[in-house]
């Protein structure tokens, strides 16, 4: 009988895919950010932040990350000794966002240090369809294609049910998803697509491409009726903290979302920022926040908080 392939995941989203496909016993190493499901926290950590972001403000974090990337530095440290000991057959990483996980050159350097070269699965999705493609690729690489196809089929059916119900709404509210507060960033990649499926419209979002800095004047001009604070990489407590700082922004109290009590902080790490299985849950959450008259939220109570 062939030996089971050993996997190392540098990505929280990929770690969630590994568990979704029942491959957890073959997962031998993860990143420090792989915190779901709970069992993933007990796996050996092979990669950590090179910067101590916990001690920085949002503005300092943005500046430090920009400076480090601009000078060609790495945001992550890979434990090469541990990687040699674990000797994985497959490493899952990404080339989408240098802030999200080791990418490109760092992975090449790490591979050069390993006596046995693992296969690399690059996950760089920019849409929901590409997230499902990544699950399919992981399934194919690990001899779990039927499980992957079954998962994708069920996920797509859930998204279709959301979209069908959202189409019965009397209107599509103006939505704004804020991916960073200081400086302001709009949403990008798959998030505007999630908003569309959930029955909203986010004209400031950039579907299928990078989120970018935007001036506050554009938010005032768009005048969202539902405003979500979903800061990349943060769970609910930190999102709530950030959302409250927005109240001092000029024109804040005139926004339709503020007047209608439709400003929400959400657990971005769990439901929006990670291109993994839970983006479907995130779409269900969005549908509830945009159209509470049509959708209930049956997920965890700490997924969102009204601001």
C-alpha positions as CSV (number, residue, x, y, z in Angstrom):
1,X,0.0,0.0,0.0
2,X,1.4,3.4,-1.0
3,X,2.5,5.8,1.8
4,X,0.1,8.7,2.4
5,X,1.5,12.0,1.1
6,X,2.5,14.5,3.8
7,X,1.2,18.1,3.4
8,X,2.5,21.4,4.8
9,X,0.2,24.4,4.5
10,X,1.4,27.9,4.5
11,X,-2.1,29.2,4.1
12,X,-5.0,29.3,6.6
13,X,-7.5,28.9,3.7
14,X,-5.6,25.8,2.4
15,X,-5.6,24.3,5.9
16,X,-9.4,24.7,6.0
17,X,-9.6,22.9,2.6
18,X,-7.4,20.1,3.9
19,X,-9.8,19.5,6.8
20,X,-12.8,19.9,4.5
21,X,-11.5,17.0,2.3
22,X,-10.7,14.8,5.3
23,X,-6.9,15.0,4.8
24,X,-6.1,16.3,8.3
25,X,-4.1,13.2,9.3
26,X,-1.7,13.9,6.4
27,X,-1.2,17.6,7.4
28,X,2.2,17.7,9.2
29,X,2.8,21.5,9.4
30,X,1.0,24.8,9.2
31,X,1.5,28.6,9.5
32,X,1.0,30.5,12.8
33,X,-2.2,31.9,11.4
34,X,-3.9,28.5,10.8
35,X,-6.5,28.7,13.6
36,X,-9.4,26.8,12.1
37,X,-10.6,24.2,12.7
38,X,-9.5,24.2,16.4
39,X,-7.4,21.0,15.8
40,X,-5.2,22.9,13.3
41,X,-3.7,24.9,16.2
42,X,-2.1,21.7,17.5
43,X,-0.1,21.1,14.3
44,X,3.6,22.0,14.1
45,X,4.2,25.7,13.0
46,X,6.6,26.0,10.2
47,X,6.1,29.7,9.3
48,X,5.7,32.8,11.4
49,X,5.6,36.6,10.9
50,X,8.9,38.3,10.5
51,X,7.4,41.6,11.8
52,X,5.8,41.9,15.3
53,X,2.5,43.3,13.9
54,X,0.6,42.8,17.2
55,X,2.4,45.8,18.7
56,X,1.7,48.1,15.7
57,X,-1.2,50.4,14.9
58,X,-3.1,50.0,11.7
59,X,-1.2,52.9,10.1
60,X,2.2,51.5,11.4
61,X,1.3,48.0,10.1
62,X,0.5,49.4,6.6
63,X,3.7,51.4,6.5
64,X,5.9,48.6,7.8
65,X,4.5,46.1,5.4
66,X,4.8,48.5,2.4
67,X,8.4,49.3,3.4
68,X,9.4,45.7,3.8
69,X,7.8,44.6,0.5
70,X,9.2,47.7,-1.3
71,X,12.7,46.9,-0.2
72,X,12.4,43.3,-1.3
73,X,12.3,41.9,2.3
74,X,10.1,39.0,3.5
75,X,7.2,39.3,5.8
76,X,7.6,35.6,6.9
77,X,10.2,33.3,8.4
78,X,10.1,29.7,7.4
79,X,11.6,27.2,9.9
80,X,13.9,25.4,7.5
81,X,15.1,22.9,10.1
82,X,11.6,21.8,10.9
83,X,10.7,21.6,7.2
84,X,13.7,19.3,6.6
85,X,12.5,17.1,9.5
86,X,8.9,17.0,8.4
87,X,10.0,16.3,4.8
88,X,6.6,17.1,3.2
89,X,5.5,15.7,-0.2
90,X,3.2,18.6,-0.9
91,X,3.5,22.3,0.1
92,X,0.5,24.6,-0.4
93,X,1.2,28.3,-0.6
94,X,0.1,31.3,-2.7
95,X,1.3,34.0,-5.0
96,X,-1.6,36.4,-4.6
97,X,-0.8,38.6,-1.7
98,X,2.6,39.1,-0.1
99,X,0.9,39.9,3.2
100,X,-1.0,36.6,3.4
101,X,1.7,34.0,3.3
102,X,5.2,33.2,2.0
103,X,5.2,33.5,-1.8
104,X,7.4,33.3,-4.9
105,X,11.1,33.9,-3.9
106,X,10.7,32.8,-0.3
107,X,9.3,29.5,-1.3
108,X,12.0,29.0,-3.9
109,X,14.7,29.7,-1.2
110,X,13.0,27.2,1.1
111,X,12.9,24.5,-1.5
112,X,16.6,24.9,-2.2
113,X,17.3,24.2,1.4
114,X,15.3,20.9,1.4
115,X,17.0,17.6,0.4
116,X,13.7,16.2,-1.0
117,X,11.8,18.7,-3.2
118,X,8.1,18.6,-2.5
119,X,5.4,19.4,-5.1
120,X,4.1,23.0,-4.7
121,X,0.4,23.8,-5.0
122,X,0.1,27.5,-5.8
123,X,-3.2,28.9,-4.7
124,X,-3.8,32.4,-6.2
125,X,-7.6,32.7,-6.5
126,X,-9.3,36.0,-7.4
127,X,-12.9,34.8,-7.6
128,X,-15.2,32.2,-6.1
129,X,-14.8,30.0,-9.1
130,X,-11.0,30.0,-8.7
131,X,-11.4,29.1,-5.0
132,X,-13.4,26.1,-6.0
133,X,-10.7,25.3,-8.6
134,X,-8.1,25.3,-5.8
135,X,-10.2,22.8,-3.8
136,X,-10.4,20.7,-7.0
137,X,-6.6,20.9,-7.4
138,X,-5.9,19.9,-3.8
139,X,-8.3,17.0,-4.3
140,X,-6.5,15.8,-7.4
141,X,-3.1,16.1,-5.9
142,X,-4.1,14.1,-2.8
143,X,-6.3,11.5,-4.6
144,X,-9.5,13.0,-3.2
145,X,-11.2,14.2,-6.4
146,X,-14.6,12.7,-5.6
147,X,-14.7,14.4,-2.2
148,X,-13.6,17.7,-3.7
149,X,-16.3,17.5,-6.4
150,X,-18.9,16.7,-3.8
151,X,-17.8,19.6,-1.6
152,X,-17.9,22.0,-4.6
153,X,-21.3,20.8,-5.8
154,X,-22.8,21.4,-2.3
155,X,-21.1,24.8,-1.9
156,X,-22.4,26.0,-5.3
157,X,-25.9,24.8,-4.5
158,X,-25.8,26.9,-1.3
159,X,-24.6,30.0,-3.2
160,X,-27.4,29.5,-5.8
161,X,-30.0,29.3,-3.1
162,X,-28.8,32.6,-1.7
163,X,-28.7,34.3,-5.1
164,X,-32.2,33.0,-6.0
165,X,-33.7,34.3,-2.7
166,X,-31.9,37.6,-2.9
167,X,-33.4,38.2,-6.4
168,X,-36.8,38.3,-4.7
169,X,-35.8,41.4,-2.8
170,X,-37.5,44.7,-3.7
171,X,-34.1,46.5,-4.1
172,X,-30.4,46.0,-4.1
173,X,-29.0,48.2,-1.3
174,X,-25.7,50.2,-1.8
175,X,-23.1,48.3,0.2
176,X,-19.5,49.2,1.1
177,X,-17.0,46.6,2.4
178,X,-14.0,48.2,4.1
179,X,-11.0,45.9,4.1
180,X,-8.7,48.3,6.1
181,X,-9.3,51.5,8.1
182,X,-6.0,53.4,8.2
183,X,-5.5,54.0,5.3
184,X,-8.9,53.1,3.8
185,X,-9.0,50.1,1.5
186,X,-12.1,49.0,-0.5
187,X,-12.7,45.2,-1.0
188,X,-11.3,43.2,-3.8
189,X,-11.1,39.7,-5.4
190,X,-14.0,37.5,-4.4
191,X,-15.7,39.8,-1.8
192,X,-17.6,42.1,-4.3
193,X,-18.9,38.9,-5.9
194,X,-20.1,37.7,-2.5
195,X,-22.0,41.0,-2.1
196,X,-23.6,40.6,-5.5
197,X,-24.8,37.1,-4.7
198,X,-26.2,38.3,-1.4
199,X,-28.3,40.9,-3.1
200,X,-26.2,44.1,-2.7
201,X,-24.2,46.4,-4.8
202,X,-20.7,47.6,-4.0
203,X,-19.5,49.9,-6.7
204,X,-16.3,50.8,-4.7
205,X,-15.3,47.1,-4.6
206,X,-12.9,45.7,-7.2
207,X,-14.3,42.4,-8.4
208,X,-11.5,40.0,-9.4
209,X,-8.6,42.4,-8.6
210,X,-6.6,43.8,-5.7
211,X,-8.2,46.0,-3.1
212,X,-6.8,49.5,-3.2
213,X,-6.6,52.6,-1.1
214,X,-9.6,55.0,-1.6
215,X,-10.3,58.5,-0.3
216,X,-13.1,58.9,2.3
217,X,-14.8,61.3,-0.1
218,X,-15.6,58.4,-2.4
219,X,-17.4,56.6,0.5
220,X,-19.4,59.8,1.2
221,X,-20.3,60.0,-2.5
222,X,-21.4,56.4,-2.7
223,X,-23.3,56.8,0.6
224,X,-23.7,53.1,1.4
225,X,-26.9,51.9,2.9
226,X,-25.1,48.9,4.5
227,X,-21.5,49.4,5.6
228,X,-19.3,46.4,6.6
229,X,-16.0,46.7,8.4
230,X,-14.1,43.5,7.4
231,X,-10.4,44.3,8.0
232,X,-8.2,41.7,6.3
233,X,-6.7,39.2,8.8
234,X,-8.8,40.2,11.8
235,X,-11.4,38.5,13.8
236,X,-14.5,40.2,15.3
237,X,-13.0,41.9,18.4
238,X,-10.4,43.7,16.4
239,X,-12.9,44.6,13.7
240,X,-15.2,46.2,16.3
241,X,-12.3,48.2,17.7
242,X,-11.5,49.5,14.2
243,X,-15.1,50.2,13.2
244,X,-15.5,52.5,16.2
245,X,-12.7,54.8,15.1
246,X,-14.8,55.6,11.9
247,X,-17.3,57.6,13.9
248,X,-15.0,60.6,13.9
249,X,-14.8,60.7,10.1
250,X,-16.3,63.9,8.5
251,X,-19.9,63.3,7.4
252,X,-20.1,60.0,9.2
253,X,-23.5,60.6,10.8
254,X,-25.0,61.6,7.4
255,X,-24.3,58.2,5.8
256,X,-27.4,56.2,5.0
257,X,-25.9,53.1,6.7
258,X,-25.3,55.1,10.0
259,X,-28.8,56.6,9.9
260,X,-30.4,53.2,9.3
261,X,-28.2,51.4,12.0
262,X,-26.7,49.2,9.3
263,X,-23.0,49.5,10.2
264,X,-21.5,46.1,11.1
265,X,-18.1,44.8,12.1
266,X,-17.6,41.2,10.9
267,X,-15.1,38.4,11.6
268,X,-13.2,39.0,8.4
269,X,-10.6,36.2,8.9
270,X,-13.3,33.5,9.2
271,X,-15.7,34.6,6.5
272,X,-14.2,37.1,4.0
273,X,-10.4,37.4,3.8
274,X,-9.6,33.7,3.5
275,X,-10.3,32.2,0.1
276,X,-11.4,28.9,1.5
277,X,-14.5,26.8,2.3
278,X,-16.1,29.4,4.6
279,X,-16.6,32.1,1.9
280,X,-20.0,30.3,1.4
281,X,-20.8,31.0,5.1
282,X,-19.6,34.5,4.5
283,X,-22.0,35.0,1.6
284,X,-24.8,33.7,3.9
285,X,-23.7,36.2,6.5
286,X,-23.7,39.1,4.0
287,X,-27.2,38.1,2.8
288,X,-28.5,38.3,6.4
289,X,-26.9,41.8,6.9
290,X,-28.0,43.2,3.6
291,X,-31.5,41.6,3.6
292,X,-32.4,40.7,7.2
293,X,-36.0,40.5,6.1
294,X,-35.2,37.5,3.8
295,X,-32.3,35.8,5.5
296,X,-31.6,34.5,9.0
297,X,-28.1,33.9,10.3
298,X,-27.7,30.5,11.8
299,X,-24.0,30.6,12.3
300,X,-21.9,31.6,15.3
301,X,-23.0,34.7,17.3
302,X,-19.5,36.1,17.2
303,X,-19.6,36.4,13.4
304,X,-20.7,40.1,13.4
305,X,-21.6,42.9,15.6
306,X,-23.8,46.0,15.0
307,X,-21.9,49.3,15.5
